[in-house]
Amino acid sequence: MTGNATTRFANVALLSVASVIPTRVTTSDDIESRLAPALKRIGLRSGMLRRVAGVVERRNWAAGESSDAATVAAGERALAEAGVDASEVGLLINTSVTRRHLEPSVAVGLHHGLGLPSSAVNFDIANACLGFVNGMSLASSMIESGQIRYAIIVNGEDADEIQVNTIDRLLTADGDRDAFMSEFASLTLGSGAAAAVLGRADEHPEGHRILGGVTRAATQFHQLCVGSVDGMFTDAKALLRGGLDLVVSAWKEAAGEWNWSSMDRYITHQVSSVHTSAIVKAAKLDRSRVPTTFPQLGNVGPASIPITLDQEKKNLTRGDRVLLMGVGSGLNTGMMELAW
């Protein structure tokens, strides 16, 4: 590897990871029932979200719930589990795709909600579904350099608006099957929140070492998936092909420096059954070591990796090796190894 694509850390640990899942369940049958007139018009059978994506249901925020409040709750839980007081945090990075306004940053409200000190640096990192891994990497660098002692990485996603807008448009538009499929990915999205606390490994021997990882970019594909609250439009086949090529390229180049062929767990970004199967096949992974949350939660964007890790941690034991793997539209890929 050359340049800054490979990063190694000697004294950084993941101290905790926590998540908050919305209480309102939206099944794929519910969505397809609402879309019945559009499906009938273009000649598509119901059951596509289950059959093609493997998404049975996803979660949405119920009345009285919100992504911001849930993100603060996840952050408070992560701090408590790490045994770190809010006053000790030197950095907060928000990695959410969801934002209700362009300015100020989402991070400032979360900084306030968590009661962090004025000395705590706070900002947003936006890199599609790879944001949380990017945030962990940047925070690790700042801890390693001695700039900060503790960092908290947070994410909260709300899929309601984009799904409502997508369903309304598909019901009123007169597009063909290809137009429908270009918006199919929007229907697999889910909501959720997560947080992770990082600190110095020498101060927290009970923590889970962050060993480092690799990143790779294929930005010639930056127009394959373009989204906003109005809708997400995707060339699914080209996106999958480009993402797989990027992952395999990064995987092969990393093989000389990292032994990732026999990890105890592979925590992948949760997209669909098609995506997961393709990654497993391309990287020759042991399918039993790849836990999934997309069947019940859908694609929760950058929150999906920490949510999946949080749900899987009860099955991990000391000494297990864990690889976080993600691909973000754009395209970017990132892999980060943890020594549990």
C-alpha positions as CSV (number, residue, x, y, z in Angstrom):
1,M,0.0,0.0,0.0
2,T,1.1,3.6,-0.6
3,G,0.1,7.0,0.6
4,N,-2.3,7.2,3.5
5,A,-4.6,4.3,2.6
6,T,-3.3,2.2,5.4
7,T,-3.6,3.3,9.1
8,R,-2.3,1.5,12.2
9,F,-2.9,2.4,15.8
10,A,-0.9,1.3,18.8
11,N,-2.8,2.8,21.7
12,V,-6.5,3.2,20.9
13,A,-9.4,1.1,22.2
14,L,-13.1,0.9,21.6
15,L,-14.5,1.2,25.1
16,S,-18.2,0.8,24.3
17,V,-20.8,0.7,21.6
18,A,-24.5,1.3,22.1
19,S,-27.6,1.7,20.0
20,V,-31.2,2.9,20.2
21,I,-33.8,1.2,18.0
22,P,-37.1,2.9,17.1
23,T,-40.3,1.3,18.5
24,R,-42.5,1.6,15.4
25,V,-42.2,-1.3,13.0
26,T,-42.9,-0.9,9.3
27,T,-43.1,-4.1,7.5
28,S,-42.2,-4.6,3.8
29,D,-45.8,-5.9,3.3
30,D,-47.1,-2.6,4.7
31,I,-45.0,-0.6,2.1
32,E,-46.0,-2.8,-0.8
33,S,-49.6,-2.7,0.2
34,R,-49.4,1.1,-0.1
35,L,-47.6,0.7,-3.4
36,A,-50.1,-1.8,-4.8
37,P,-51.5,0.5,-7.6
38,A,-48.0,1.3,-8.8
39,L,-46.9,-2.3,-8.7
40,K,-49.9,-3.4,-10.7
41,R,-49.5,-0.6,-13.3
42,I,-45.9,-1.7,-14.1
43,G,-46.5,-5.4,-13.8
44,L,-44.4,-6.2,-10.7
45,R,-45.4,-8.8,-8.2
46,S,-45.6,-8.0,-4.5
47,G,-43.0,-9.4,-2.1
48,M,-40.1,-7.8,-3.9
49,L,-38.6,-6.2,-0.7
50,R,-38.6,-9.6,1.0
51,R,-37.6,-11.6,-2.1
52,V,-35.0,-9.4,-3.7
53,A,-33.6,-7.4,-0.7
54,G,-34.4,-9.8,2.1
55,V,-35.8,-6.9,4.2
56,V,-38.8,-8.2,6.2
57,E,-39.3,-5.0,8.2
58,R,-37.6,-1.8,9.2
59,R,-38.0,0.6,12.1
60,N,-39.3,4.2,12.1
61,W,-39.5,6.7,15.0
62,A,-42.8,6.6,16.7
63,A,-44.6,9.6,18.2
64,G,-42.5,11.2,20.9
65,E,-39.3,9.7,19.4
66,S,-36.7,11.4,17.2
67,S,-33.3,10.6,15.7
68,D,-31.6,13.5,17.7
69,A,-33.1,12.4,21.1
70,A,-32.2,8.8,20.3
71,T,-28.7,9.7,19.4
72,V,-28.2,11.5,22.7
73,A,-29.7,8.5,24.5
74,A,-27.3,6.2,22.6
75,G,-24.4,8.5,23.5
76,E,-25.4,8.6,27.2
77,R,-25.6,4.8,27.2
78,A,-22.2,4.4,25.6
79,L,-20.6,6.8,28.0
80,A,-22.1,5.0,31.0
81,E,-20.9,1.6,29.7
82,A,-17.4,3.0,29.1
83,G,-17.3,4.5,32.6
84,V,-16.4,7.9,31.1
85,D,-17.9,11.1,32.3
86,A,-19.2,13.6,29.8
87,S,-16.8,16.2,31.2
88,E,-13.8,14.0,30.1
89,V,-14.8,13.9,26.4
90,G,-12.5,15.9,24.1
91,L,-14.2,15.1,20.8
92,L,-17.6,14.5,19.4
93,I,-18.1,13.5,15.7
94,N,-21.5,13.2,14.3
95,T,-21.7,10.9,11.2
96,S,-25.3,11.1,10.3
97,V,-26.7,11.4,6.8
98,T,-29.9,12.7,8.3
99,R,-30.0,16.5,8.9
100,R,-32.9,18.8,9.3
101,H,-31.0,21.9,8.2
102,L,-27.7,22.8,6.6
103,E,-26.5,25.1,9.4
104,P,-25.4,24.7,12.1
105,S,-24.0,21.3,12.2
106,V,-26.0,18.4,13.7
107,A,-23.1,17.9,16.1
108,V,-23.7,21.1,18.1
109,G,-27.2,20.0,19.2
110,L,-25.8,16.6,20.2
111,H,-22.9,18.2,22.0
112,H,-25.4,20.3,24.0
113,G,-27.7,17.3,24.6
114,L,-24.9,15.2,26.0
115,G,-23.7,18.0,28.3
116,L,-20.2,17.9,26.9
117,P,-17.7,20.6,28.0
118,S,-16.9,23.7,25.9
119,S,-13.4,22.3,25.4
120,A,-14.8,19.3,23.4
121,V,-14.3,19.7,19.7
122,N,-17.4,18.8,17.7
123,F,-18.3,18.6,14.1
124,D,-20.0,16.5,11.4
125,I,-18.4,14.0,9.0
126,A,-20.6,13.1,6.1
127,N,-19.5,10.2,3.9
128,A,-22.6,8.3,3.1
129,C,-22.7,4.9,4.8
130,L,-19.0,4.9,5.6
131,G,-19.2,7.9,7.9
132,F,-19.1,6.0,11.2
133,V,-16.0,4.1,10.3
134,N,-14.3,7.3,9.1
135,G,-15.3,9.0,12.3
136,M,-13.7,6.2,14.4
137,S,-10.5,6.4,12.3
138,L,-10.2,10.2,12.7
139,A,-10.9,10.0,16.4
140,S,-8.3,7.2,16.8
141,S,-5.7,9.4,15.1
142,M,-6.4,12.3,17.5
143,I,-6.2,10.0,20.5
144,E,-3.0,8.4,19.3
145,S,-1.4,11.9,18.7
146,G,-2.3,13.0,22.2
147,Q,-4.7,15.7,21.2
148,I,-7.6,14.2,23.1
149,R,-8.2,11.6,25.7
150,Y,-11.7,10.4,24.9
151,A,-13.9,10.6,21.8
152,I,-17.5,9.8,21.2
153,I,-18.7,9.0,17.6
154,V,-22.5,9.2,17.1
155,N,-25.1,8.6,14.4
156,G,-28.8,9.0,14.1
157,E,-30.9,8.3,11.0
158,D,-34.5,9.0,10.2
159,A,-35.8,7.4,7.0
160,D,-39.4,8.6,7.3
161,E,-39.3,11.6,5.0
162,I,-37.5,10.0,2.1
163,Q,-39.8,7.0,2.2
164,V,-43.0,9.0,2.3
165,N,-41.8,11.1,-0.6
166,T,-40.7,8.1,-2.5
167,I,-44.0,6.3,-2.1
168,D,-46.0,9.4,-3.0
169,R,-44.0,9.9,-6.1
170,L,-44.2,6.3,-7.2
171,L,-48.0,6.4,-6.8
172,T,-48.5,9.5,-8.8
173,A,-45.7,9.2,-11.4
174,D,-46.2,7.3,-14.7
175,G,-42.7,5.9,-14.9
176,D,-41.8,2.5,-16.1
177,R,-40.3,-0.5,-14.3
178,D,-36.8,0.9,-14.6
179,A,-37.8,4.1,-13.0
180,F,-39.4,2.2,-10.1
181,M,-36.3,0.1,-9.6
182,S,-34.1,3.2,-9.5
183,E,-35.9,4.1,-6.3
184,F,-36.1,0.6,-4.9
185,A,-33.3,1.2,-2.4
186,S,-35.2,4.0,-0.7
187,L,-37.8,1.5,0.3
188,T,-35.2,-0.6,2.2
189,L,-34.1,2.2,4.5
190,G,-34.6,2.1,8.2
191,S,-34.1,4.4,11.2
192,G,-31.9,4.1,14.2
193,A,-29.1,5.6,16.3
194,A,-25.8,4.5,17.7
195,A,-22.7,5.7,19.6
196,A,-19.2,4.5,20.4
197,V,-16.7,5.8,22.9
198,L,-13.0,5.5,22.2
199,G,-10.0,6.1,24.5
200,R,-6.4,5.2,25.3
201,A,-5.7,1.4,25.4
202,D,-3.1,1.8,28.1
203,E,-5.6,3.5,30.4
204,H,-8.3,0.9,29.5
205,P,-6.9,-2.6,29.3
206,E,-10.5,-3.9,29.3
207,G,-11.2,-2.1,26.0
208,H,-11.1,-3.5,22.6
209,R,-8.0,-2.5,20.6
210,I,-8.5,-0.7,17.4
211,L,-5.6,-2.0,15.3
212,G,-6.2,0.1,12.1
213,G,-7.3,-0.6,8.6
214,V,-7.4,0.5,5.0
215,T,-9.5,2.8,2.8
216,R,-9.9,3.0,-1.0
217,A,-11.8,5.3,-3.3
218,A,-13.4,4.8,-6.7
219,T,-15.0,8.2,-7.2
220,Q,-15.6,7.7,-10.9
221,F,-18.8,6.1,-9.6
222,H,-20.0,9.2,-7.7
223,Q,-23.2,9.5,-9.7
224,L,-24.4,5.9,-9.2
225,C,-26.3,6.6,-6.0
226,V,-27.6,10.2,-5.4
227,G,-30.0,10.9,-2.6
228,S,-31.7,13.6,-0.7
229,V,-34.9,13.8,1.4
230,D,-36.8,13.9,-1.8
231,G,-35.6,10.5,-2.9
232,M,-32.6,8.3,-3.5
233,F,-31.9,7.3,-7.1
234,T,-29.6,4.3,-7.7
235,D,-28.2,2.3,-10.5
236,A,-28.3,-0.8,-8.3
237,K,-26.5,-3.2,-10.7
238,A,-23.6,-0.8,-11.5
239,L,-23.3,0.2,-7.9
240,L,-23.0,-3.4,-6.7
241,R,-20.5,-4.2,-9.4
242,G,-18.4,-1.1,-8.7
243,G,-18.6,-1.6,-4.9
244,L,-17.5,-5.2,-5.2
245,D,-14.6,-4.4,-7.4
246,L,-13.5,-1.7,-5.0
247,V,-13.8,-4.1,-1.9
248,V,-11.9,-6.9,-3.7
249,S,-9.2,-4.5,-4.8
250,A,-8.7,-3.1,-1.3
251,W,-8.9,-6.6,0.2
252,K,-6.2,-8.0,-2.2
253,E,-3.8,-5.1,-1.6
254,A,-4.3,-5.3,2.2
255,A,-3.5,-9.0,2.2
256,G,0.3,-8.3,2.4
257,E,-0.1,-6.3,5.6
258,W,-3.3,-7.7,7.2
259,N,-4.5,-11.2,7.8
260,W,-8.2,-10.7,7.3
261,S,-9.1,-14.1,5.9
262,S,-9.8,-15.7,9.2
263,M,-11.6,-13.1,11.3
264,D,-14.0,-14.2,14.0
265,R,-16.6,-11.7,12.8
266,Y,-17.1,-9.6,9.8
267,I,-19.4,-6.7,10.7
268,T,-20.5,-5.4,7.3
269,H,-22.6,-2.5,6.3
270,Q,-26.2,-3.8,6.1
271,V,-27.8,-3.3,2.7
272,S,-29.6,-6.4,1.5
273,S,-29.3,-10.1,1.1
274,V,-28.0,-9.6,-2.5
275,H,-25.3,-7.3,-1.3
276,T,-24.3,-9.5,1.7
277,S,-24.1,-12.6,-0.4
278,A,-22.0,-10.9,-3.0
279,I,-19.5,-9.6,-0.4
280,V,-19.3,-13.0,1.2
281,K,-18.6,-14.7,-2.2
282,A,-16.2,-12.1,-3.5
283,A,-14.0,-12.0,-0.3
284,K,-14.5,-15.7,0.4
285,L,-15.8,-15.1,3.9
286,D,-17.3,-17.7,6.2
287,R,-21.0,-16.9,6.0
288,S,-21.6,-18.0,9.6
289,R,-19.2,-15.2,10.8
290,V,-21.2,-12.5,9.1
291,P,-24.1,-11.4,11.3
292,T,-27.0,-9.5,9.7
293,T,-29.5,-7.0,10.9
294,F,-31.0,-5.8,7.6
295,P,-33.9,-8.4,7.7
296,Q,-35.4,-6.7,10.7
297,L,-33.9,-3.2,10.6
298,G,-33.3,-2.5,6.9
299,N,-30.4,-0.3,5.7
300,V,-29.8,2.2,8.6
301,G,-27.0,4.0,6.7
302,P,-23.9,4.8,8.7
303,A,-25.6,3.5,11.9
304,S,-25.9,0.0,10.6
305,I,-22.3,-1.1,11.4
306,P,-22.3,0.1,15.0
307,I,-25.9,-1.2,15.5
308,T,-24.9,-4.6,14.2
309,L,-21.7,-4.6,16.3
310,D,-23.8,-3.7,19.4
311,Q,-26.2,-6.5,18.8
312,E,-23.4,-9.0,18.1
313,K,-21.1,-8.1,21.0
314,K,-22.8,-10.5,23.4
315,N,-21.5,-13.3,21.1
316,L,-17.9,-12.1,21.1
317,T,-15.2,-13.2,23.5
318,R,-11.9,-11.8,24.6
319,G,-9.3,-12.1,21.9
320,D,-11.8,-12.4,19.0
321,R,-10.8,-10.5,15.9
322,V,-13.5,-8.3,14.3
323,L,-13.4,-6.6,10.9
324,L,-15.7,-3.7,10.2
325,M,-16.4,-3.4,6.5
326,G,-18.3,-0.8,4.6
327,V,-18.9,0.7,1.2
328,G,-20.4,4.2,0.9
329,S,-21.9,5.6,-2.3
330,G,-19.4,7.8,-4.0
331,L,-17.7,5.2,-4.0
332,N,-15.5,4.7,-0.9
333,T,-14.7,1.6,1.1
334,G,-13.2,1.2,4.5
335,M,-12.1,-1.7,6.6
336,M,-11.1,-1.5,10.3
337,E,-9.8,-4.3,12.5
338,L,-10.7,-4.6,16.2
339,A,-9.1,-7.0,18.7
340,W,-12.0,-7.8,21.0
